[in-house]
């Protein structure tokens, strides 16, 4: 699965909308038909067995710079299910799985490091 990059360190109690533009990986004119996301601590044994509870709501498909649905956005962080939010000093792996209108399935992983408390 391709590595999508890394965000700058987050704060433990933060709630933030993360986004990733897939335009460079989709054929021109192709758009996102559906998207799912997962979130896990990386490596898995690093101390947050319930990382998926940091995902808030559903991932959204948004218009990218070329005017097509090529951007995925997802709120991640502190919420009623996990009020403390991110665990300090852990890196999370946000995996984005997309089915394009063309039928292609694409998967990316983006790293989200969290600052020490």
PDB file as gemmi writes it, atoms N, CA and C in Angstrom:
CRYST1    1.000    1.000    1.000  90.00  90.00  90.00 P 1                      
ATOM      1  N   UNK A   1       0.837  -1.164   0.000  1.00  0.00           N  
ATOM      2  CA  UNK A   1       0.000   0.000   0.000  1.00  0.00           C  
ATOM      3  C   UNK A   1       0.884   1.230   0.000  1.00  0.00           C  
ATOM      4  N   UNK A   2       0.583   2.225  -0.831  1.00  0.00           N  
ATOM      5  CA  UNK A   2       1.420   3.410  -0.914  1.00  0.00           C  
ATOM      6  C   UNK A   2       1.425   4.206   0.382  1.00  0.00           C  
ATOM      7  N   UNK A   3       2.549   4.830   0.630  1.00  0.00           N  
ATOM      8  CA  UNK A   3       2.704   5.709   1.784  1.00  0.00           C  
ATOM      9  C   UNK A   3       2.344   7.107   1.340  1.00  0.00           C  
ATOM     10  N   UNK A   4       1.362   7.708   2.003  1.00  0.00           N  
ATOM     11  CA  UNK A   4       0.881   9.023   1.594  1.00  0.00           C  
ATOM     12  C   UNK A   4       1.596  10.190   2.236  1.00  0.00           C  
ATOM     13  N   UNK A   5       2.505   9.942   3.182  1.00  0.00           N  
ATOM     14  CA  UNK A   5       3.210  11.038   3.830  1.00  0.00           C  
ATOM     15  C   UNK A   5       2.904  11.098   5.310  1.00  0.00           C  
ATOM     16  N   UNK A   6       3.232  12.214   5.926  1.00  0.00           N  
ATOM     17  CA  UNK A   6       2.998  12.394   7.362  1.00  0.00           C  
ATOM     18  C   UNK A   6       2.578  13.831   7.623  1.00  0.00           C  
ATOM     19  N   UNK A   7       1.722  13.997   8.613  1.00  0.00           N  
ATOM     20  CA  UNK A   7       1.333  15.324   9.073  1.00  0.00           C  
ATOM     21  C   UNK A   7       2.293  15.748  10.170  1.00  0.00           C  
ATOM     22  N   UNK A   8       2.250  17.016  10.538  1.00  0.00           N  
ATOM     23  CA  UNK A   8       3.054  17.465  11.669  1.00  0.00           C  
ATOM     24  C   UNK A   8       2.423  16.960  12.961  1.00  0.00           C  
ATOM     25  N   UNK A   9       3.182  16.970  14.039  1.00  0.00           N  
ATOM     26  CA  UNK A   9       2.709  16.425  15.316  1.00  0.00           C  
ATOM     27  C   UNK A   9       1.427  17.115  15.772  1.00  0.00           C  
ATOM     28  N   UNK A  10       0.550  16.347  16.329  1.00  0.00           N  
ATOM     29  CA  UNK A  10      -0.730  16.801  16.858  1.00  0.00           C  
ATOM     30  C   UNK A  10      -0.652  16.897  18.378  1.00  0.00           C  
ATOM     31  N   UNK A  11      -1.623  17.557  18.981  1.00  0.00           N  
ATOM     32  CA  UNK A  11      -1.738  17.642  20.433  1.00  0.00           C  
ATOM     33  C   UNK A  11      -2.711  16.581  20.918  1.00  0.00           C  
ATOM     34  N   UNK A  12      -2.485  15.996  22.105  1.00  0.00           N  
ATOM     35  CA  UNK A  12      -3.331  14.900  22.574  1.00  0.00           C  
ATOM     36  C   UNK A  12      -4.834  15.193  22.598  1.00  0.00           C  
ATOM     37  N   UNK A  13      -5.304  16.344  23.069  1.00  0.00           N  
ATOM     38  CA  UNK A  13      -6.737  16.609  23.183  1.00  0.00           C  
ATOM     39  C   UNK A  13      -7.379  17.231  21.959  1.00  0.00           C  
ATOM     40  N   UNK A  14      -6.662  17.308  20.876  1.00  0.00           N  
ATOM     41  CA  UNK A  14      -7.106  18.014  19.674  1.00  0.00           C  
ATOM     42  C   UNK A  14      -8.119  17.214  18.845  1.00  0.00           C  
ATOM     43  N   UNK A  15      -9.040  17.921  18.204  1.00  0.00           N  
ATOM     44  CA  UNK A  15      -9.923  17.374  17.167  1.00  0.00           C  
ATOM     45  C   UNK A  15      -9.631  18.178  15.913  1.00  0.00           C  
ATOM     46  N   UNK A  16      -9.316  17.475  14.831  1.00  0.00           N  
ATOM     47  CA  UNK A  16      -8.904  18.167  13.611  1.00  0.00           C  
ATOM     48  C   UNK A  16      -9.461  17.438  12.390  1.00  0.00           C  
ATOM     49  N   UNK A  17      -9.713  18.191  11.336  1.00  0.00           N  
ATOM     50  CA  UNK A  17     -10.095  17.596  10.067  1.00  0.00           C  
ATOM     51  C   UNK A  17      -8.825  17.386   9.248  1.00  0.00           C  
ATOM     52  N   UNK A  18      -8.561  16.125   8.909  1.00  0.00           N  
ATOM     53  CA  UNK A  18      -7.423  15.777   8.068  1.00  0.00           C  
ATOM     54  C   UNK A  18      -7.942  15.554   6.657  1.00  0.00           C  
ATOM     55  N   UNK A  19      -7.150  15.911   5.662  1.00  0.00           N  
ATOM     56  CA  UNK A  19      -7.572  15.686   4.278  1.00  0.00           C  
ATOM     57  C   UNK A  19      -6.388  15.215   3.449  1.00  0.00           C  
ATOM     58  N   UNK A  20      -6.721  14.527   2.369  1.00  0.00           N  
ATOM     59  CA  UNK A  20      -5.703  13.995   1.473  1.00  0.00           C  
ATOM     60  C   UNK A  20      -6.245  14.071   0.056  1.00  0.00           C  
ATOM     61  N   UNK A  21      -5.494  14.722  -0.849  1.00  0.00           N  
ATOM     62  CA  UNK A  21      -5.927  14.876  -2.239  1.00  0.00           C  
ATOM     63  C   UNK A  21      -5.341  13.748  -3.078  1.00  0.00           C  
ATOM     64  N   UNK A  22      -6.208  12.974  -3.703  1.00  0.00           N  
ATOM     65  CA  UNK A  22      -5.817  11.799  -4.480  1.00  0.00           C  
ATOM     66  C   UNK A  22      -5.731  12.069  -5.971  1.00  0.00           C  
ATOM     67  N   UNK A  23      -5.838  13.334  -6.381  1.00  0.00           N  
ATOM     68  CA  UNK A  23      -5.883  13.670  -7.808  1.00  0.00           C  
ATOM     69  C   UNK A  23      -4.703  13.109  -8.579  1.00  0.00           C  
ATOM     70  N   UNK A  24      -3.520  13.102  -7.994  1.00  0.00           N  
ATOM     71  CA  UNK A  24      -2.338  12.613  -8.682  1.00  0.00           C  
ATOM     72  C   UNK A  24      -2.343  11.113  -8.916  1.00  0.00           C  
ATOM     73  N   UNK A  25      -3.210  10.396  -8.216  1.00  0.00           N  
ATOM     74  CA  UNK A  25      -3.270   8.943  -8.342  1.00  0.00           C  
ATOM     75  C   UNK A  25      -4.494   8.446  -9.104  1.00  0.00           C  
ATOM     76  N   UNK A  26      -5.406   9.350  -9.415  1.00  0.00           N  
ATOM     77  CA  UNK A  26      -6.592   8.996 -10.198  1.00  0.00           C  
ATOM     78  C   UNK A  26      -6.399   9.454 -11.637  1.00  0.00           C  
ATOM     79  N   UNK A  27      -6.932   8.701 -12.583  1.00  0.00           N  
ATOM     80  CA  UNK A  27      -6.878   9.126 -13.981  1.00  0.00           C  
ATOM     81  C   UNK A  27      -7.660  10.424 -14.137  1.00  0.00           C  
ATOM     82  N   UNK A  28      -7.214  11.258 -15.055  1.00  0.00           N  
ATOM     83  CA  UNK A  28      -7.913  12.535 -15.303  1.00  0.00           C  
ATOM     84  C   UNK A  28      -9.379  12.246 -15.591  1.00  0.00           C  
ATOM     85  N   UNK A  29     -10.266  12.959 -14.915  1.00  0.00           N  
ATOM     86  CA  UNK A  29     -11.696  12.775 -15.090  1.00  0.00           C  
ATOM     87  C   UNK A  29     -12.289  11.719 -14.179  1.00  0.00           C  
ATOM     88  N   UNK A  30     -11.447  10.887 -13.561  1.00  0.00           N  
ATOM     89  CA  UNK A  30     -11.932   9.876 -12.619  1.00  0.00           C  
ATOM     90  C   UNK A  30     -12.142  10.540 -11.267  1.00  0.00           C  
ATOM     91  N   UNK A  31     -13.114  10.057 -10.519  1.00  0.00           N  
ATOM     92  CA  UNK A  31     -13.407  10.629  -9.212  1.00  0.00           C  
ATOM     93  C   UNK A  31     -13.610   9.515  -8.190  1.00  0.00           C  
ATOM     94  N   UNK A  32     -13.733   9.904  -6.942  1.00  0.00           N  
ATOM     95  CA  UNK A  32     -13.951   8.961  -5.849  1.00  0.00           C  
ATOM     96  C   UNK A  32     -15.430   8.586  -5.815  1.00  0.00           C  
ATOM     97  N   UNK A  33     -15.725   7.299  -5.942  1.00  0.00           N  
ATOM     98  CA  UNK A  33     -17.107   6.815  -5.838  1.00  0.00           C  
ATOM     99  C   UNK A  33     -17.459   6.534  -4.377  1.00  0.00           C  
ATOM    100  N   UNK A  34     -16.529   5.901  -3.653  1.00  0.00           N  
ATOM    101  CA  UNK A  34     -16.763   5.610  -2.236  1.00  0.00           C  
ATOM    102  C   UNK A  34     -15.424   5.592  -1.514  1.00  0.00           C  
ATOM    103  N   UNK A  35     -15.478   5.807  -0.205  1.00  0.00           N  
ATOM    104  CA  UNK A  35     -14.255   5.852   0.598  1.00  0.00           C  
ATOM    105  C   UNK A  35     -14.538   5.304   1.984  1.00  0.00           C  
ATOM    106  N   UNK A  36     -13.563   4.577   2.521  1.00  0.00           N  
ATOM    107  CA  UNK A  36     -13.579   4.156   3.916  1.00  0.00           C  
ATOM    108  C   UNK A  36     -12.219   4.503   4.505  1.00  0.00           C  
ATOM    109  N   UNK A  37     -12.179   4.694   5.816  1.00  0.00           N  
ATOM    110  CA  UNK A  37     -10.916   4.981   6.489  1.00  0.00           C  
ATOM    111  C   UNK A  37     -10.805   4.147   7.754  1.00  0.00           C  
ATOM    112  N   UNK A  38      -9.585   3.880   8.153  1.00  0.00           N  
ATOM    113  CA  UNK A  38      -9.301   3.230   9.426  1.00  0.00           C  
ATOM    114  C   UNK A  38      -8.171   3.994  10.100  1.00  0.00           C  
ATOM    115  N   UNK A  39      -8.070   3.833  11.409  1.00  0.00           N  
ATOM    116  CA  UNK A  39      -6.994   4.462  12.159  1.00  0.00           C  
ATOM    117  C   UNK A  39      -6.483   3.461  13.181  1.00  0.00           C  
ATOM    118  N   UNK A  40      -5.169   3.232  13.176  1.00  0.00           N  
ATOM    119  CA  UNK A  40      -4.541   2.327  14.141  1.00  0.00           C  
ATOM    120  C   UNK A  40      -3.266   2.979  14.662  1.00  0.00           C  
ATOM    121  N   UNK A  41      -2.875   2.574  15.870  1.00  0.00           N  
ATOM    122  CA  UNK A  41      -1.576   2.999  16.387  1.00  0.00           C  
ATOM    123  C   UNK A  41      -0.511   2.265  15.586  1.00  0.00           C  
ATOM    124  N   UNK A  42       0.622   2.946  15.354  1.00  0.00           N  
ATOM    125  CA  UNK A  42       1.690   2.344  14.561  1.00  0.00           C  
ATOM    126  C   UNK A  42       3.013   2.443  15.311  1.00  0.00           C  
ATOM    127  N   UNK A  43       3.667   1.362  15.641  1.00  0.00           N  
ATOM    128  CA  UNK A  43       3.193  -0.010  15.434  1.00  0.00           C  
ATOM    129  C   UNK A  43       2.025  -0.314  16.368  1.00  0.00           C  
ATOM    130  N   UNK A  44       1.293  -1.361  16.063  1.00  0.00           N  
ATOM    131  CA  UNK A  44       0.050  -1.668  16.766  1.00  0.00           C  
ATOM    132  C   UNK A  44       0.233  -1.813  18.274  1.00  0.00           C  
ATOM    133  N   UNK A  45       1.368  -2.275  18.720  1.00  0.00           N  
ATOM    134  CA  UNK A  45       1.604  -2.495  20.152  1.00  0.00           C  
ATOM    135  C   UNK A  45       2.063  -1.236  20.877  1.00  0.00           C  
ATOM    136  N   UNK A  46       1.959  -0.068  20.247  1.00  0.00           N  
ATOM    137  CA  UNK A  46       2.541   1.141  20.828  1.00  0.00           C  
ATOM    138  C   UNK A  46       1.693   1.808  21.906  1.00  0.00           C  
ATOM    139  N   UNK A  47       0.488   1.332  22.187  1.00  0.00           N  
ATOM    140  CA  UNK A  47      -0.209   1.878  23.344  1.00  0.00           C  
ATOM    141  C   UNK A  47      -1.583   2.464  23.149  1.00  0.00           C  
ATOM    142  N   UNK A  48      -2.237   2.313  22.017  1.00  0.00           N  
ATOM    143  CA  UNK A  48      -3.613   2.779  21.864  1.00  0.00           C  
ATOM    144  C   UNK A  48      -4.419   1.710  21.140  1.00  0.00           C  
ATOM    145  N   UNK A  49      -4.931   0.711  21.897  1.00  0.00           N  
ATOM    146  CA  UNK A  49      -5.669  -0.383  21.261  1.00  0.00           C  
ATOM    147  C   UNK A  49      -7.014   0.031  20.680  1.00  0.00           C  
ATOM    148  N   UNK A  50      -7.502   1.231  21.041  1.00  0.00           N  
ATOM    149  CA  UNK A  50      -8.814   1.688  20.583  1.00  0.00           C  
ATOM    150  C   UNK A  50      -8.681   2.920  19.685  1.00  0.00           C  
ATOM    151  N   UNK A  51      -7.650   2.952  18.853  1.00  0.00           N  
ATOM    152  CA  UNK A  51      -7.382   4.118  18.005  1.00  0.00           C  
ATOM    153  C   UNK A  51      -8.549   4.454  17.079  1.00  0.00           C  
ATOM    154  N   UNK A  52      -9.258   3.449  16.594  1.00  0.00           N  
ATOM    155  CA  UNK A  52     -10.369   3.691  15.675  1.00  0.00           C  
ATOM    156  C   UNK A  52     -11.460   4.568  16.259  1.00  0.00           C  
ATOM    157  N   UNK A  53     -11.552   4.628  17.588  1.00  0.00           N  
ATOM    158  CA  UNK A  53     -12.556   5.480  18.235  1.00  0.00           C  
ATOM    159  C   UNK A  53     -12.263   6.966  18.039  1.00  0.00           C  
ATOM    160  N   UNK A  54     -11.080   7.306  17.550  1.00  0.00           N  
ATOM    161  CA  UNK A  54     -10.740   8.700  17.270  1.00  0.00           C  
ATOM    162  C   UNK A  54     -11.362   9.207  15.968  1.00  0.00           C  
ATOM    163  N   UNK A  55     -11.823   8.304  15.109  1.00  0.00           N  
ATOM    164  CA  UNK A  55     -12.485   8.721  13.866  1.00  0.00           C  
ATOM    165  C   UNK A  55     -13.864   9.252  14.205  1.00  0.00           C  
ATOM    166  N   UNK A  56     -14.168  10.454  13.740  1.00  0.00           N  
ATOM    167  CA  UNK A  56     -15.446  11.103  14.036  1.00  0.00           C  
ATOM    168  C   UNK A  56     -16.283  11.139  12.762  1.00  0.00           C  
ATOM    169  N   UNK A  57     -17.473  10.584  12.828  1.00  0.00           N  
ATOM    170  CA  UNK A  57     -18.348  10.579  11.662  1.00  0.00           C  
ATOM    171  C   UNK A  57     -17.783   9.728  10.538  1.00  0.00           C  
ATOM    172  N   UNK A  58     -18.138  10.092   9.317  1.00  0.00           N  
ATOM    173  CA  UNK A  58     -17.736   9.342   8.126  1.00  0.00           C  
ATOM    174  C   UNK A  58     -16.783  10.176   7.296  1.00  0.00           C  
ATOM    175  N   UNK A  59     -15.885   9.538   6.539  1.00  0.00           N  
ATOM    176  CA  UNK A  59     -15.028  10.315   5.642  1.00  0.00           C  
ATOM    177  C   UNK A  59     -15.878  10.985   4.565  1.00  0.00           C  
ATOM    178  N   UNK A  60     -15.461  12.170   4.185  1.00  0.00           N  
ATOM    179  CA  UNK A  60     -16.182  12.950   3.182  1.00  0.00           C  
ATOM    180  C   UNK A  60     -15.388  13.002   1.885  1.00  0.00           C  
ATOM    181  N   UNK A  61     -16.104  13.052   0.764  1.00  0.00           N  
ATOM    182  CA  UNK A  61     -15.496  13.274  -0.551  1.00  0.00           C  
ATOM    183  C   UNK A  61     -15.691  14.745  -0.883  1.00  0.00           C  
ATOM    184  N   UNK A  62     -14.602  15.425  -1.238  1.00  0.00           N  
ATOM    185  CA  UNK A  62     -14.662  16.856  -1.530  1.00  0.00           C  
ATOM    186  C   UNK A  62     -14.061  17.155  -2.903  1.00  0.00           C  
ATOM    187  N   UNK A  63     -14.412  18.314  -3.440  1.00  0.00           N  
ATOM    188  CA  UNK A  63     -13.851  18.748  -4.721  1.00  0.00           C  
ATOM    189  C   UNK A  63     -12.392  19.134  -4.534  1.00  0.00           C  
ATOM    190  N   UNK A  64     -11.543  18.648  -5.428  1.00  0.00           N  
ATOM    191  CA  UNK A  64     -10.132  19.000  -5.415  1.00  0.00           C  
ATOM    192  C   UNK A  64      -9.871  20.190  -6.315  1.00  0.00           C  
ATOM    193  N   UNK A  65      -8.601  20.575  -6.477  1.00  0.00           N  
ATOM    194  CA  UNK A  65      -8.240  21.753  -7.270  1.00  0.00           C  
ATOM    195  C   UNK A  65      -8.682  21.685  -8.728  1.00  0.00           C  
ATOM    196  N   UNK A  66      -8.815  20.483  -9.282  1.00  0.00           N  
ATOM    197  CA  UNK A  66      -9.218  20.385 -10.695  1.00  0.00           C  
ATOM    198  C   UNK A  66     -10.736  20.293 -10.862  1.00  0.00           C  
ATOM    199  N   UNK A  67     -11.479  20.415  -9.740  1.00  0.00           N  
ATOM    200  CA  UNK A  67     -12.931  20.445  -9.803  1.00  0.00           C  
ATOM    201  C   UNK A  67     -13.608  19.096  -9.739  1.00  0.00           C  
ATOM    202  N   UNK A  68     -12.858  18.021  -9.495  1.00  0.00           N  
ATOM    203  CA  UNK A  68     -13.418  16.670  -9.388  1.00  0.00           C  
ATOM    204  C   UNK A  68     -13.413  16.241  -7.926  1.00  0.00           C  
ATOM    205  N   UNK A  69     -14.212  15.221  -7.596  1.00  0.00           N  
ATOM    206  CA  UNK A  69     -14.209  14.652  -6.247  1.00  0.00           C  
ATOM    207  C   UNK A  69     -12.945  13.809  -6.075  1.00  0.00           C  
ATOM    208  N   UNK A  70     -11.865  14.463  -5.622  1.00  0.00           N  
ATOM    209  CA  UNK A  70     -10.579  13.779  -5.482  1.00  0.00           C  
ATOM    210  C   UNK A  70      -9.995  13.898  -4.076  1.00  0.00           C  
ATOM    211  N   UNK A  71     -10.683  14.585  -3.175  1.00  0.00           N  
ATOM    212  CA  UNK A  71     -10.170  14.822  -1.826  1.00  0.00           C  
ATOM    213  C   UNK A  71     -10.990  14.026  -0.818  1.00  0.00           C  
ATOM    214  N   UNK A  72     -10.283  13.389   0.123  1.00  0.00           N  
ATOM    215  CA  UNK A  72     -10.922  12.711   1.256  1.00  0.00           C  
ATOM    216  C   UNK A  72     -10.641  13.543   2.495  1.00  0.00           C  
ATOM    217  N   UNK A  73     -11.669  13.807   3.291  1.00  0.00           N  
ATOM    218  CA  UNK A  73     -11.513  14.536   4.546  1.00  0.00           C  
ATOM    219  C   UNK A  73     -12.189  13.741   5.668  1.00  0.00           C  
ATOM    220  N   UNK A  74     -11.573  13.760   6.843  1.00  0.00           N  
ATOM    221  CA  UNK A  74     -12.102  12.997   7.987  1.00  0.00           C  
ATOM    222  C   UNK A  74     -11.726  13.741   9.264  1.00  0.00           C  
ATOM    223  N   UNK A  75     -12.705  13.924  10.158  1.00  0.00           N  
ATOM    224  CA  UNK A  75     -12.389  14.465  11.476  1.00  0.00           C  
ATOM    225  C   UNK A  75     -11.794  13.349  12.317  1.00  0.00           C  
ATOM    226  N   UNK A  76     -10.677  13.656  12.984  1.00  0.00           N  
ATOM    227  CA  UNK A  76      -9.981  12.685  13.815  1.00  0.00           C  
ATOM    228  C   UNK A  76      -9.538  13.383  15.095  1.00  0.00           C  
ATOM    229  N   UNK A  77      -9.799  12.740  16.243  1.00  0.00           N  
ATOM    230  CA  UNK A  77      -9.307  13.282  17.505  1.00  0.00           C  
ATOM    231  C   UNK A  77     -10.303  13.121  18.636  1.00  0.00           C  
ATOM    232  N   UNK A  78     -10.187  14.004  19.629  1.00  0.00           N  
ATOM    233  CA  UNK A  78     -11.021  13.945  20.831  1.00  0.00           C  
ATOM    234  C   UNK A  78     -12.496  14.055  20.454  1.00  0.00           C  
ATOM    235  N   UNK A  79     -13.315  13.198  21.066  1.00  0.00           N  
ATOM    236  CA  UNK A  79     -14.756  13.192  20.810  1.00  0.00           C  
ATOM    237  C   UNK A  79     -15.437  12.494  21.981  1.00  0.00           C  
ATOM    238  N   UNK A  80     -16.782  12.475  22.039  1.00  0.00           N  
ATOM    239  CA  UNK A  80     -17.457  11.840  23.181  1.00  0.00           C  
ATOM    240  C   UNK A  80     -17.084  10.370  23.400  1.00  0.00           C  
ATOM    241  N   UNK A  81     -16.738   9.641  22.334  1.00  0.00           N  
ATOM    242  CA  UNK A  81     -16.344   8.240  22.490  1.00  0.00           C  
ATOM    243  C   UNK A  81     -14.935   8.093  23.065  1.00  0.00           C  
ATOM    244  N   UNK A  82     -14.114   9.105  22.864  1.00  0.00           N  
ATOM    245  CA  UNK A  82     -12.724   9.065  23.334  1.00  0.00           C  
ATOM    246  C   UNK A  82     -12.309  10.489  23.702  1.00  0.00           C  
ATOM    247  N   UNK A  83     -12.826  11.007  24.844  1.00  0.00           N  
ATOM    248  CA  UNK A  83     -12.628  12.418  25.181  1.00  0.00           C  
ATOM    249  C   UNK A  83     -11.178  12.840  25.374  1.00  0.00           C  
ATOM    250  N   UNK A  84     -10.289  11.944  25.777  1.00  0.00           N  
ATOM    251  CA  UNK A  84      -8.882  12.313  25.956  1.00  0.00           C  
ATOM    252  C   UNK A  84      -8.178  12.496  24.620  1.00  0.00           C  
ATOM    253  N   UNK A  85      -8.730  11.935  23.563  1.00  0.00           N  
ATOM    254  CA  UNK A  85      -8.153  12.111  22.235  1.00  0.00           C  
ATOM    255  C   UNK A  85      -6.921  11.267  21.994  1.00  0.00           C  
ATOM    256  N   UNK A  86      -6.022  11.816  21.209  1.00  0.00           N  
ATOM    257  CA  UNK A  86      -4.789  11.123  20.839  1.00  0.00           C  
ATOM    258  C   UNK A  86      -3.964  10.783  22.079  1.00  0.00           C  
ATOM    259  N   UNK A  87      -3.292   9.641  22.056  1.00  0.00           N  
ATOM    260  CA  UNK A  87      -2.364   9.264  23.123  1.00  0.00           C  
ATOM    261  C   UNK A  87      -1.025   9.952  22.836  1.00  0.00           C  
ATOM    262  N   UNK A  88      -0.455  10.652  23.835  1.00  0.00           N  
ATOM    263  CA  UNK A  88       0.813  11.347  23.612  1.00  0.00           C  
ATOM    264  C   UNK A  88       1.935  10.400  23.164  1.00  0.00           C  
ATOM    265  N   UNK A  89       2.801  10.918  22.327  1.00  0.00           N  
ATOM    266  CA  UNK A  89       4.027  10.232  21.872  1.00  0.00           C  
ATOM    267  C   UNK A  89       3.780   8.982  21.040  1.00  0.00           C  
ATOM    268  N   UNK A  90       2.610   8.866  20.430  1.00  0.00           N  
ATOM    269  CA  UNK A  90       2.288   7.724  19.564  1.00  0.00           C  
ATOM    270  C   UNK A  90       2.110   8.234  18.141  1.00  0.00           C  
ATOM    271  N   UNK A  91       2.439   7.403  17.186  1.00  0.00           N  
ATOM    272  CA  UNK A  91       2.150   7.711  15.785  1.00  0.00           C  
ATOM    273  C   UNK A  91       0.978   6.848  15.353  1.00  0.00           C  
ATOM    274  N   UNK A  92       0.021   7.469  14.684  1.00  0.00           N  
ATOM    275  CA  UNK A  92      -1.150   6.765  14.167  1.00  0.00           C  
ATOM    276  C   UNK A  92      -1.020   6.608  12.660  1.00  0.00           C  
ATOM    277  N   UNK A  93      -1.553   5.519  12.143  1.00  0.00           N  
ATOM    278  CA  UNK A  93      -1.592   5.283  10.702  1.00  0.00           C  
ATOM    279  C   UNK A  93      -3.041   5.410  10.244  1.00  0.00           C  
ATOM    280  N   UNK A  94      -3.306   6.427   9.424  1.00  0.00           N  
ATOM    281  CA  UNK A  94      -4.642   6.669   8.869  1.00  0.00           C  
ATOM    282  C   UNK A  94      -4.636   6.051   7.473  1.00  0.00           C  
ATOM    283  N   UNK A  95      -5.442   5.011   7.278  1.00  0.00           N  
ATOM    284  CA  UNK A  95      -5.500   4.335   5.984  1.00  0.00           C  
ATOM    285  C   UNK A  95      -6.781   4.732   5.265  1.00  0.00           C  
ATOM    286  N   UNK A  96      -6.621   5.145   4.028  1.00  0.00           N  
ATOM    287  CA  UNK A  96      -7.718   5.619   3.182  1.00  0.00           C  
ATOM    288  C   UNK A  96      -7.889   4.613   2.054  1.00  0.00           C  
ATOM    289  N   UNK A  97      -9.075   4.025   1.954  1.00  0.00           N  
ATOM    290  CA  UNK A  97      -9.382   3.065   0.881  1.00  0.00           C  
ATOM    291  C   UNK A  97     -10.465   3.672   0.002  1.00  0.00           C  
ATOM    292  N   UNK A  98     -10.149   3.804  -1.276  1.00  0.00           N  
ATOM    293  CA  UNK A  98     -11.040   4.472  -2.225  1.00  0.00           C  
ATOM    294  C   UNK A  98     -11.409   3.520  -3.353  1.00  0.00           C  
ATOM    295  N   UNK A  99     -12.679   3.531  -3.729  1.00  0.00           N  
ATOM    296  CA  UNK A  99     -13.113   2.916  -4.976  1.00  0.00           C  
ATOM    297  C   UNK A  99     -13.443   4.073  -5.910  1.00  0.00           C  
ATOM    298  N   UNK A 100     -12.769   4.115  -7.056  1.00  0.00           N  
ATOM    299  CA  UNK A 100     -12.974   5.181  -8.030  1.00  0.00           C  
ATOM    300  C   UNK A 100     -14.167   4.844  -8.921  1.00  0.00           C  
ATOM    301  N   UNK A 101     -14.695   5.868  -9.586  1.00  0.00           N  
ATOM    302  CA  UNK A 101     -15.803   5.660 -10.529  1.00  0.00           C  
ATOM    303  C   UNK A 101     -15.418   4.652 -11.605  1.00  0.00           C  
ATOM    304  N   UNK A 102     -14.122   4.584 -11.945  1.00  0.00           N  
ATOM    305  CA  UNK A 102     -13.648   3.644 -12.968  1.00  0.00           C  
ATOM    306  C   UNK A 102     -13.658   2.198 -12.479  1.00  0.00           C  
ATOM    307  N   UNK A 103     -13.838   2.004 -11.162  1.00  0.00           N  
ATOM    308  CA  UNK A 103     -13.805   0.670 -10.578  1.00  0.00           C  
ATOM    309  C   UNK A 103     -12.485   0.329  -9.920  1.00  0.00           C  
ATOM    310  N   UNK A 104     -11.453   1.158 -10.132  1.00  0.00           N  
ATOM    311  CA  UNK A 104     -10.156   0.927  -9.493  1.00  0.00           C  
ATOM    312  C   UNK A 104     -10.275   1.077  -7.982  1.00  0.00           C  
ATOM    313  N   UNK A 105      -9.551   0.242  -7.241  1.00  0.00           N  
ATOM    314  CA  UNK A 105      -9.466   0.369  -5.794  1.00  0.00           C  
ATOM    315  C   UNK A 105      -8.067   0.847  -5.450  1.00  0.00           C  
ATOM    316  N   UNK A 106      -7.989   1.909  -4.671  1.00  0.00           N  
ATOM    317  CA  UNK A 106      -6.717   2.518  -4.300  1.00  0.00           C  
ATOM    318  C   UNK A 106      -6.649   2.637  -2.786  1.00  0.00           C  
ATOM    319  N   UNK A 107      -5.464   2.402  -2.214  1.00  0.00           N  
ATOM    320  CA  UNK A 107      -5.285   2.465  -0.763  1.00  0.00           C  
ATOM    321  C   UNK A 107      -4.021   3.266  -0.452  1.00  0.00           C  
ATOM    322  N   UNK A 108      -4.130   4.200   0.489  1.00  0.00           N  
ATOM    323  CA  UNK A 108      -3.007   5.008   0.938  1.00  0.00           C  
ATOM    324  C   UNK A 108      -2.956   4.976   2.457  1.00  0.00           C  
ATOM    325  N   UNK A 109      -1.753   5.147   3.014  1.00  0.00           N  
ATOM    326  CA  UNK A 109      -1.588   5.293   4.452  1.00  0.00           C  
ATOM    327  C   UNK A 109      -0.842   6.590   4.732  1.00  0.00           C  
ATOM    328  N   UNK A 110      -1.373   7.351   5.668  1.00  0.00           N  
ATOM    329  CA  UNK A 110      -0.784   8.623   6.071  1.00  0.00           C  
ATOM    330  C   UNK A 110      -0.479   8.532   7.568  1.00  0.00           C  
ATOM    331  N   UNK A 111       0.717   8.949   7.977  1.00  0.00           N  
ATOM    332  CA  UNK A 111       1.116   8.884   9.382  1.00  0.00           C  
ATOM    333  C   UNK A 111       0.755  10.182  10.099  1.00  0.00           C  
ATOM    334  N   UNK A 112       0.249  10.046  11.333  1.00  0.00           N  
ATOM    335  CA  UNK A 112      -0.115  11.193  12.170  1.00  0.00           C  
ATOM    336  C   UNK A 112       0.625  11.050  13.497  1.00  0.00           C  
ATOM    337  N   UNK A 113       1.763  11.729  13.653  1.00  0.00           N  
ATOM    338  CA  UNK A 113       2.482  11.653  14.926  1.00  0.00           C  
ATOM    339  C   UNK A 113       1.844  12.581  15.958  1.00  0.00           C  
ATOM    340  N   UNK A 114       1.911  12.193  17.225  1.00  0.00           N  
ATOM    341  CA  UNK A 114       1.346  12.989  18.313  1.00  0.00           C  
ATOM    342  C   UNK A 114       2.478  13.421  19.237  1.00  0.00           C  
ATOM    343  N   UNK A 115       2.466  14.682  19.583  1.00  0.00           N  
ATOM    344  CA  UNK A 115       3.508  15.235  20.452  1.00  0.00           C  
ATOM    345  C   UNK A 115       3.403  14.636  21.864  1.00  0.00           C  
ATOM    346  N   UNK A 116       4.484  14.727  22.603  1.00  0.00           N  
ATOM    347  CA  UNK A 116       4.467  14.319  24.013  1.00  0.00           C  
ATOM    348  C   UNK A 116       3.583  15.289  24.785  1.00  0.00           C  
ATOM    349  N   UNK A 117       2.972  14.815  25.839  1.00  0.00           N  
ATOM    350  CA  UNK A 117       2.063  15.663  26.633  1.00  0.00           C  
ATOM    351  C   UNK A 117       2.825  16.755  27.349  1.00  0.00           C  
TER     352      UNK A 117                                                      
END                                                                             
